[in-house]
Amino acid sequence: MTSPVEERLRAALAARADLVTYRDLRRAAPPQGRRWGTHRVRAVASVVLGAAAAVAAVCVLTLLPDGPATPDPVLPARTPARTGAPPVPTPAPAPPAAPSVTSPRPVGSP
């Protein structure tokens, strides 16, 4: 119950399969000589980029200042030193005044 087309197709595929031998299925020989493949190009590019990054890091570290500019610390305030001028005398405080005591007078007496 196969059609003539199926029989012809099966015969063609079988003939084609008989042409393939184990020598056709073995691995290909590795390439000979030195070639610039993508692996070697990537390796060279990564080395060049690494060297450029190292040069940039050295330039940044040597050319930039040590850090943000901070003002110098301010010393605490202290009394000014006197130079050769005599001390100014300060007035002595007056003694407290004694309370005046008056005797009470009776009302109506002269």
C-alpha positions as CSV (number, residue, x, y, z in Angstrom):
1,M,0.0,0.0,0.0
2,T,2.7,2.4,-0.7
3,S,2.5,4.8,-3.5
4,P,5.2,4.9,-6.2
5,V,6.3,8.3,-5.0
6,E,7.0,6.9,-1.5
7,E,9.0,3.9,-3.0
8,R,11.1,6.2,-5.1
9,L,11.8,8.5,-2.2
10,R,12.8,5.6,0.1
11,A,15.1,4.3,-2.6
12,A,16.7,7.7,-3.1
13,L,17.3,8.2,0.7
14,A,18.8,4.7,1.0
15,A,21.2,5.3,-1.9
16,R,22.2,8.6,-0.4
17,A,22.8,6.9,3.0
18,D,25.0,4.3,1.5
19,L,27.3,7.0,0.2
20,V,28.2,8.2,3.7
21,T,31.1,6.4,5.2
22,Y,32.9,6.6,8.6
23,R,35.6,8.8,7.0
24,D,33.0,11.4,6.2
25,L,31.8,11.4,9.8
26,R,35.2,11.8,11.5
27,R,36.3,15.1,13.0
28,A,37.9,17.7,10.8
29,A,41.7,18.3,11.2
30,P,42.6,21.3,13.3
31,P,43.7,24.4,11.3
32,Q,47.3,24.7,10.6
33,G,49.4,27.8,11.1
34,R,48.9,30.9,13.1
35,R,45.6,32.7,12.5
36,W,44.1,35.7,14.1
37,G,40.9,34.2,15.4
38,T,38.3,35.9,17.6
39,H,39.9,34.4,20.7
40,R,43.3,36.0,20.0
41,V,41.7,39.3,19.0
42,R,39.7,39.4,22.3
43,A,42.8,38.5,24.3
44,V,44.8,41.4,22.7
45,A,41.9,43.8,23.2
46,S,41.5,42.9,26.9
47,V,45.3,43.4,27.4
48,V,45.1,46.8,25.7
49,L,42.1,47.9,27.7
50,G,43.6,46.7,31.0
51,A,46.8,48.7,30.3
52,A,44.7,51.8,29.4
53,A,42.7,51.4,32.7
54,A,46.0,51.1,34.7
55,V,47.4,54.3,33.1
56,A,44.2,56.2,33.7
57,A,44.1,55.1,37.4
58,V,47.7,56.2,37.9
59,C,47.0,59.6,36.3
60,V,43.9,60.1,38.5
61,L,45.8,59.2,41.7
62,T,48.8,61.4,40.9
63,L,47.1,64.4,39.4
64,L,44.2,64.8,41.8
65,P,44.7,66.6,45.2
66,D,44.8,64.5,48.3
67,G,41.2,65.0,49.1
68,P,38.6,67.7,49.6
69,A,40.0,71.0,50.7
70,T,39.5,71.4,54.5
71,P,40.3,74.6,56.3
72,D,43.1,74.6,58.9
73,P,41.8,74.0,62.5
74,V,41.2,77.2,64.5
75,L,43.0,77.5,67.9
76,P,40.8,78.2,70.9
77,A,40.5,81.9,72.0
78,R,42.8,83.1,74.8
79,T,43.5,86.4,76.5
80,P,45.8,88.7,74.6
81,A,49.3,89.0,75.9
82,R,50.2,92.5,77.3
83,T,53.3,94.1,76.0
84,G,55.0,96.6,78.2
85,A,52.0,98.6,79.2
86,P,51.4,99.1,82.9
87,P,48.4,97.5,84.3
88,V,45.4,99.7,84.7
89,P,44.3,100.1,88.3
90,T,40.8,99.0,89.0
91,P,38.9,101.1,91.6
92,A,38.3,99.3,94.9
93,P,34.7,98.8,95.7
94,A,33.3,101.2,98.4
95,P,32.5,99.6,101.7
96,P,28.8,99.1,102.2
97,A,27.1,102.0,103.9
98,A,25.9,101.4,107.4
99,P,22.2,101.6,107.8
100,S,21.0,104.7,109.6
101,V,19.1,103.9,112.7
102,T,16.7,106.5,113.9
103,S,14.8,106.2,117.0
104,P,11.1,106.4,116.6
105,R,9.4,109.5,117.9
106,P,6.1,109.5,119.4
107,V,3.5,111.2,117.4
108,G,2.6,114.6,118.8
109,S,5.9,115.3,120.5
110,P,8.0,118.2,119.3
